[in-house]
Amino acid sequence: MCTVQEKNDLTSLMAIQESKKILNTFFIDHTEDLAEANTSLRLAIEEAEVFTAAVAHDLRTPLATIGICAQAVGRHCGHGLDALCRSHLSNIQAQVDYMNQLISALMNFSRVSRSEIRRQPVDLAAIARTVTTQLRLGEPERRIRFEIPERLMIRGEPFLLQEVMDNLMSNAWKYSAGRDPVVIEVGAEHRHGKTVCFVRDNGVGFKMEDAANLFKIFKRLPGTEAFQGHGVGLAMVQRIIRRHGGSIWAESAAGQGATFYFTVHD
């Protein structure tokens, strides 16, 4: 006959085996659910890619036609048009160019959601120096001082981090217009054991109560209407940083420049 202890041990063993069966059933059921969810997500991404490409093509085709026709009117009829009509033609061409740029920005925004994250060492300082060269070529007459460290190494996807630095530094350049000299600083700080990278400028800045709208697509902050832009760049930067497991935020005060901080998960 079994002792009381042996009966208790047998009961415990049976309970453990029953719990294992329940857990196995639970994991099998949820594994199937996860596989279905992954399949649905993959199909949704593929459909989004097809939709984005179709929209880009369907929008760009009529835009190209409008632009060509506006140029033809200006070329063949320009001598008979008054100043107001020539101004209208010029505005049409400018809006066509703007729409093409906006479509490209939206395509890039969609693309960063699908790009594979292949983490490797990336020197943000080297990227920043490349961006400064491009910015100076665009407006060589501006007085500007860049403060960039010799090296600033993090791990991430090089192409996507290039997009981050390009957007943040271009924003700093744009919103510092009118300052003499412009000062743009790239660097990093260590906070709570993490490397926090930043891009800082001495531009127009913004009110912190408006900061919640910084990273929303198509949102422009009050007082920035005079600056050209699509309202897509910072939203794309935030998406890239989040895909790297990091976060991004900004600190500023109106008229006192802005600093954009970001982290990535190593």
VOPAGU-2260 file (C-alpha; in pm, 1 decimal, decimal comma):
REM VOPAGU-2260
SITE   aa  ch    i         X         Y         Z
SITE  MET   A    0       0,0       0,0       0,0
SITE  CYS   A    1     109,2     356,6     -69,3
SITE  THR   A    2     199,5     579,9     217,1
SITE  VAL   A    3      33,9     920,0     263,6
SITE  GLN   A    4     353,0    1087,5     141,6
SITE  GLU   A    5     362,0     871,0    -172,3
SITE  LYS   A    6      -4,3     953,4    -240,4
SITE  ASN   A    7      68,7    1323,3    -202,4
SITE  ASP   A    8     370,7    1294,6    -434,0
SITE  LEU   A    9     160,3    1107,5    -690,6
SITE  THR   A   10    -112,6    1370,7    -669,9
SITE  SER   A   11     143,6    1648,1    -714,5
SITE  LEU   A   12     297,5    1469,4   -1014,4
SITE  MET   A   13     -43,1    1425,8   -1177,6
SITE  ALA   A   14    -119,0    1794,0   -1116,7
SITE  ILE   A   15     211,9    1894,4   -1274,1
SITE  GLN   A   16     147,7    1672,0   -1576,9
SITE  GLU   A   17    -200,5    1817,6   -1615,3
SITE  SER   A   18     -58,6    2169,8   -1593,6
SITE  LYS   A   19     195,5    2082,4   -1863,0
SITE  LYS   A   20     -81,5    1957,7   -2090,0
SITE  ILE   A   21    -277,0    2279,6   -2037,8
SITE  LEU   A   22      31,4    2493,9   -2105,6
SITE  ASN   A   23     122,0    2294,2   -2416,8
SITE  THR   A   24    -230,6    2332,3   -2549,3
SITE  PHE   A   25    -218,3    2704,8   -2470,5
SITE  PHE   A   26     114,2    2754,8   -2650,7
SITE  ILE   A   27       6,5    2547,9   -2953,3
SITE  ASP   A   28    -315,0    2748,2   -2988,3
SITE  HIS   A   29    -135,8    3080,5   -2952,5
SITE  THR   A   30     147,8    2975,7   -3183,0
SITE  GLU   A   31    -111,7    2916,8   -3453,2
SITE  ASP   A   32    -269,5    3255,5   -3374,6
SITE  LEU   A   33      72,5    3421,5   -3397,0
SITE  ALA   A   34     146,2    3252,4   -3729,4
SITE  GLU   A   35    -188,5    3373,3   -3865,3
SITE  ALA   A   36    -117,0    3725,2   -3738,7
SITE  ASN   A   37     227,4    3724,5   -3902,5
SITE  THR   A   38      75,4    3608,0   -4230,0
SITE  SER   A   39    -190,3    3878,7   -4212,3
SITE  LEU   A   40      75,6    4140,4   -4135,7
SITE  ARG   A   41     292,8    4026,7   -4427,5
SITE  LEU   A   42      -4,2    4042,0   -4664,8
SITE  ALA   A   43     -99,2    4386,2   -4532,9
SITE  ILE   A   44     255,8    4513,6   -4591,0
SITE  GLU   A   45     258,9    4371,5   -4944,0
SITE  GLU   A   46     -78,3    4534,5   -5017,0
SITE  ALA   A   47      48,7    4864,8   -4875,1
SITE  GLU   A   48     354,7    4847,3   -5101,4
SITE  VAL   A   49     138,6    4785,6   -5408,6
SITE  PHE   A   50    -100,6    5063,1   -5305,9
SITE  THR   A   51     181,2    5312,3   -5242,0
SITE  ALA   A   52     345,4    5239,0   -5576,3
SITE  ALA   A   53      12,3    5268,0   -5758,9
SITE  VAL   A   54     -75,9    5596,5   -5590,4
SITE  ALA   A   55     268,6    5741,1   -5664,0
SITE  HIS   A   56     239,6    5642,6   -6030,6
SITE  ASP   A   57    -121,4    5762,5   -6065,7
SITE  LEU   A   58     -38,5    6097,4   -5907,2
SITE  ARG   A   59     287,6    6160,1   -6087,7
SITE  THR   A   60     153,1    6090,1   -6437,0
SITE  PRO   A   61    -104,0    6374,7   -6439,8
SITE  LEU   A   62     140,4    6600,6   -6255,7
SITE  ALA   A   63     397,7    6545,8   -6528,4
SITE  THR   A   64     135,6    6630,6   -6791,2
SITE  ILE   A   65      38,4    6951,1   -6607,7
SITE  GLY   A   66     402,2    7054,4   -6578,4
SITE  ILE   A   67     477,3    6985,2   -6946,5
SITE  CYS   A   68     168,3    7176,7   -7058,8
SITE  ALA   A   69     254,0    7474,4   -6837,8
SITE  GLN   A   70     605,7    7481,7   -6981,7
SITE  ALA   A   71     468,2    7456,0   -7337,4
SITE  VAL   A   72     229,8    7746,1   -7281,7
SITE  GLY   A   73     511,2    7956,8   -7141,7
SITE  ARG   A   74     744,0    7864,9   -7427,7
SITE  HIS   A   75     501,7    7911,4   -7718,0
SITE  CYS   A   76     271,3    8181,3   -7583,6
SITE  GLY   A   77     485,5    8360,8   -7329,0
SITE  HIS   A   78     542,9    8662,9   -7552,6
SITE  GLY   A   79     168,0    8726,3   -7566,2
SITE  LEU   A   80     100,1    8686,6   -7194,6
SITE  ASP   A   81      90,0    8968,5   -6945,4
SITE  ALA   A   82     277,5    8962,5   -6615,3
SITE  LEU   A   83     -18,4    8818,8   -6421,7
SITE  CYS   A   84     -57,3    8522,6   -6658,8
SITE  ARG   A   85     314,8    8450,2   -6649,0
SITE  SER   A   86     293,1    8458,6   -6269,0
SITE  HIS   A   87      10,6    8203,2   -6279,2
SITE  LEU   A   88     217,3    7973,0   -6501,5
SITE  SER   A   89     514,4    8003,5   -6269,5
SITE  ASN   A   90     292,0    7919,0   -5971,7
SITE  ILE   A   91     156,0    7611,2   -6151,9
SITE  GLN   A   92     509,0    7483,1   -6213,1
SITE  ALA   A   93     609,9    7553,6   -5853,6
SITE  GLN   A   94     310,8    7358,6   -5720,5
SITE  VAL   A   95     386,8    7067,1   -5955,1
SITE  ASP   A   96     742,5    7057,8   -5820,3
SITE  TYR   A   97     611,8    7074,9   -5462,5
SITE  MET   A   98     369,2    6785,1   -5522,3
SITE  ASN   A   99     646,2    6573,0   -5670,5
SITE  GLN   A  100     860,6    6641,4   -5364,9
SITE  LEU   A  101     568,1    6556,2   -5136,0
SITE  ILE   A  102     506,2    6226,1   -5316,0
SITE  SER   A  103     875,3    6140,9   -5280,2
SITE  ALA   A  104     859,9    6226,5   -4909,1
SITE  LEU   A  105     556,1    6002,4   -4859,8
SITE  MET   A  106     724,7    5719,6   -5051,0
SITE  ASN   A  107    1028,4    5751,3   -4822,5
SITE  PHE   A  108     800,9    5757,0   -4517,0
SITE  SER   A  109     637,7    5433,4   -4632,1
SITE  ARG   A  110     972,1    5275,2   -4720,5
SITE  VAL   A  111    1130,4    5320,3   -4378,1
SITE  SER   A  112     855,4    5103,9   -4228,4
SITE  ARG   A  113     960,1    4812,2   -4447,7
SITE  SER   A  114    1338,4    4848,6   -4455,3
SITE  GLU   A  115    1525,2    4569,0   -4283,0
SITE  ILE   A  116    1721,2    4670,0   -3973,0
SITE  ARG   A  117    2073,0    4530,3   -4014,6
SITE  ARG   A  118    2261,2    4658,7   -3715,0
SITE  GLN   A  119    2626,5    4746,5   -3758,3
SITE  PRO   A  120    2863,2    5014,9   -3627,3
SITE  VAL   A  121    2771,8    5356,1   -3770,6
SITE  ASP   A  122    2969,9    5678,6   -3729,0
SITE  LEU   A  123    2712,4    5956,8   -3700,6
SITE  ALA   A  124    2990,4    6215,9   -3704,4
SITE  ALA   A  125    3105,2    6100,6   -4048,9
SITE  ILE   A  126    2745,9    6114,0   -4173,6
SITE  ALA   A  127    2705,8    6463,0   -4026,6
SITE  ARG   A  128    3014,9    6588,6   -4211,7
SITE  THR   A  129    2874,0    6456,9   -4539,7
SITE  VAL   A  130    2546,2    6637,9   -4471,5
SITE  THR   A  131    2728,3    6964,3   -4394,6
SITE  THR   A  132    2898,2    6951,0   -4734,8
SITE  GLN   A  133    2562,8    6914,3   -4907,7
SITE  LEU   A  134    2407,6    7196,6   -4705,7
SITE  ARG   A  135    2695,1    7435,6   -4780,8
SITE  LEU   A  136    2671,0    7360,3   -5153,3
SITE  GLY   A  137    2302,7    7455,9   -5147,2
SITE  GLU   A  138    2360,2    7794,4   -4981,0
SITE  PRO   A  139    2731,7    7878,3   -4991,1
SITE  GLU   A  140    2674,1    8242,4   -4891,4
SITE  ARG   A  141    2547,5    8159,2   -4541,5
SITE  ARG   A  142    2781,0    8199,9   -4244,0
SITE  ILE   A  143    2760,3    7883,7   -4039,4
SITE  ARG   A  144    2967,4    7700,2   -3780,4
SITE  PHE   A  145    2930,8    7324,6   -3743,3
SITE  GLU   A  146    3048,8    7161,9   -3421,8
SITE  ILE   A  147    3091,6    6788,3   -3485,3
SITE  PRO   A  148    3301,3    6541,4   -3283,1
SITE  GLU   A  149    3573,0    6334,7   -3444,2
SITE  ARG   A  150    3368,2    6016,6   -3398,9
SITE  LEU   A  151    3020,5    5933,2   -3273,4
SITE  MET   A  152    2966,5    5557,8   -3294,2
SITE  ILE   A  153    2633,8    5379,9   -3245,6
SITE  ARG   A  154    2485,6    5057,1   -3383,0
SITE  GLY   A  155    2206,2    5059,9   -3637,2
SITE  GLU   A  156    2105,3    5049,4   -4002,0
SITE  PRO   A  157    2341,5    5289,7   -4189,7
SITE  PHE   A  158    2095,0    5394,8   -4459,2
SITE  LEU   A  159    1816,2    5473,3   -4212,4
SITE  LEU   A  160    2047,2    5659,1   -3973,8
SITE  GLN   A  161    2165,3    5863,3   -4272,5
SITE  GLU   A  162    1799,6    5965,6   -4316,8
SITE  VAL   A  163    1781,8    6064,6   -3949,2
SITE  MET   A  164    2088,8    6288,1   -3961,9
SITE  ASP   A  165    1994,5    6436,7   -4298,0
SITE  ASN   A  166    1649,0    6536,3   -4173,1
SITE  LEU   A  167    1759,2    6667,4   -3833,7
SITE  MET   A  168    2050,1    6869,8   -3970,3
SITE  SER   A  169    1847,6    7001,3   -4263,7
SITE  ASN   A  170    1580,3    7114,2   -4016,6
SITE  ALA   A  171    1844,5    7285,5   -3804,8
SITE  TRP   A  172    1980,9    7456,5   -4117,2
SITE  LYS   A  173    1635,2    7564,0   -4233,6
SITE  TYR   A  174    1505,1    7699,7   -3903,1
SITE  SER   A  175    1830,6    7886,6   -3835,7
SITE  ALA   A  176    1784,5    8108,8   -4140,3
SITE  GLY   A  177    1852,7    8470,3   -4046,9
SITE  ARG   A  178    2097,8    8389,7   -3769,4
SITE  ASP   A  179    2451,2    8522,2   -3818,0
SITE  PRO   A  180    2635,8    8306,2   -3769,9
SITE  VAL   A  181    2432,3    7987,5   -3767,5
SITE  VAL   A  182    2563,9    7732,0   -3517,6
SITE  ILE   A  183    2470,4    7364,4   -3552,8
SITE  GLU   A  184    2611,9    7115,3   -3305,9
SITE  VAL   A  185    2611,1    6735,2   -3325,2
SITE  GLY   A  186    2711,2    6534,4   -3020,5
SITE  ALA   A  187    2619,0    6286,1   -2750,0
SITE  GLU   A  188    2561,4    6275,5   -2375,4
SITE  HIS   A  189    2548,9    5986,1   -2130,4
SITE  ARG   A  190    2230,6    5965,8   -1928,6
SITE  HIS   A  191    2139,4    5678,3   -1697,2
SITE  GLY   A  192    2388,7    5450,8   -1867,9
SITE  LYS   A  193    2261,5    5527,7   -2218,4
SITE  THR   A  194    2416,3    5722,0   -2505,0
SITE  VAL   A  195    2186,2    6008,5   -2601,2
SITE  CYS   A  196    2272,9    6167,5   -2936,9
SITE  PHE   A  197    2162,4    6518,0   -3025,0
SITE  VAL   A  198    2146,8    6781,8   -3299,2
SITE  ARG   A  199    2131,5    7139,1   -3164,3
SITE  ASP   A  200    2083,2    7472,9   -3340,6
SITE  ASN   A  201    2048,5    7841,0   -3256,1
SITE  GLY   A  202    1743,2    7893,6   -3476,3
SITE  VAL   A  203    1389,8    8016,9   -3416,7
SITE  GLY   A  204    1301,0    7732,0   -3180,4
SITE  PHE   A  205     943,8    7657,3   -3073,6
SITE  LYS   A  206     719,7    7666,6   -2768,0
SITE  MET   A  207     731,8    7346,1   -2566,0
SITE  GLU   A  208     351,4    7332,2   -2552,3
SITE  ASP   A  209     365,0    7268,9   -2928,2
SITE  ALA   A  210     619,7    6986,3   -2898,2
SITE  ALA   A  211     351,0    6714,4   -2910,1
SITE  ASN   A  212     287,1    6799,6   -3275,6
SITE  LEU   A  213     651,7    6788,2   -3385,2
SITE  PHE   A  214     648,3    6426,3   -3499,5
SITE  LYS   A  215     296,4    6412,8   -3643,1
SITE  ILE   A  216     282,7    6379,7   -4020,0
SITE  PHE   A  217     169,9    6695,3   -4205,7
SITE  LYS   A  218     174,1    6900,4   -3882,7
SITE  ARG   A  219     343,6    7239,8   -3898,0
SITE  LEU   A  220     409,2    7435,2   -3579,0
SITE  PRO   A  221     271,6    7787,0   -3534,8
SITE  GLY   A  222     515,3    8047,2   -3662,6
SITE  THR   A  223     685,8    7816,6   -3913,9
SITE  GLU   A  224     465,3    7900,5   -4211,0
SITE  ALA   A  225     743,8    8105,1   -4370,6
SITE  PHE   A  226     970,1    7798,2   -4389,8
SITE  GLN   A  227     928,4    7548,3   -4671,8
SITE  GLY   A  228     852,3    7189,9   -4575,9
SITE  HIS   A  229     617,0    6895,9   -4615,1
SITE  GLY   A  230     554,5    6800,2   -4253,0
SITE  VAL   A  231     688,6    6448,9   -4318,0
SITE  GLY   A  232    1058,6    6455,5   -4223,1
SITE  LEU   A  233    1032,2    6446,0   -3842,6
SITE  ALA   A  234     755,2    6185,3   -3854,1
SITE  MET   A  235     987,9    5968,5   -4063,0
SITE  VAL   A  236    1277,0    6026,8   -3819,6
SITE  GLN   A  237    1059,4    5916,2   -3527,1
SITE  ARG   A  238     954,2    5601,4   -3713,0
SITE  ILE   A  239    1318,2    5512,9   -3786,8
SITE  ILE   A  240    1423,9    5568,4   -3425,6
SITE  ARG   A  241    1135,1    5357,9   -3295,8
SITE  ARG   A  242    1229,2    5079,5   -3534,5
SITE  HIS   A  243    1571,3    5088,6   -3371,7
SITE  GLY   A  244    1407,1    5041,6   -3030,9
SITE  GLY   A  245    1488,2    5397,1   -2926,4
SITE  SER   A  246    1310,1    5723,6   -2857,5
SITE  ILE   A  247    1332,1    6083,4   -2978,7
SITE  TRP   A  248    1229,1    6410,3   -2818,3
SITE  ALA   A  249    1304,7    6781,3   -2846,6
SITE  GLU   A  250    1371,8    7068,9   -2609,4
SITE  SER   A  251    1338,9    7432,5   -2706,9
SITE  ALA   A  252    1208,6    7778,9   -2632,7
SITE  ALA   A  253    1075,0    8027,9   -2884,4
SITE  GLY   A  254    1362,0    8225,6   -3035,8
SITE  GLN   A  255    1627,2    8025,8   -2849,9
SITE  GLY   A  256    1706,1    7738,0   -3083,5
SITE  ALA   A  257    1615,1    7371,8   -3049,7
SITE  THR   A  258    1782,6    7045,9   -2951,5
SITE  PHE   A  259    1663,5    6710,2   -3080,9
SITE  TYR   A  260    1771,2    6413,5   -2869,1
SITE  PHE   A  261    1747,7    6047,2   -2970,7
SITE  THR   A  262    1857,7    5704,9   -2853,6
SITE  VAL   A  263    1881,2    5366,3   -3024,7
SITE  HIS   A  264    1873,2    5023,3   -2864,8
SITE  ASP   A  265    2207,5    4845,9   -2895,1
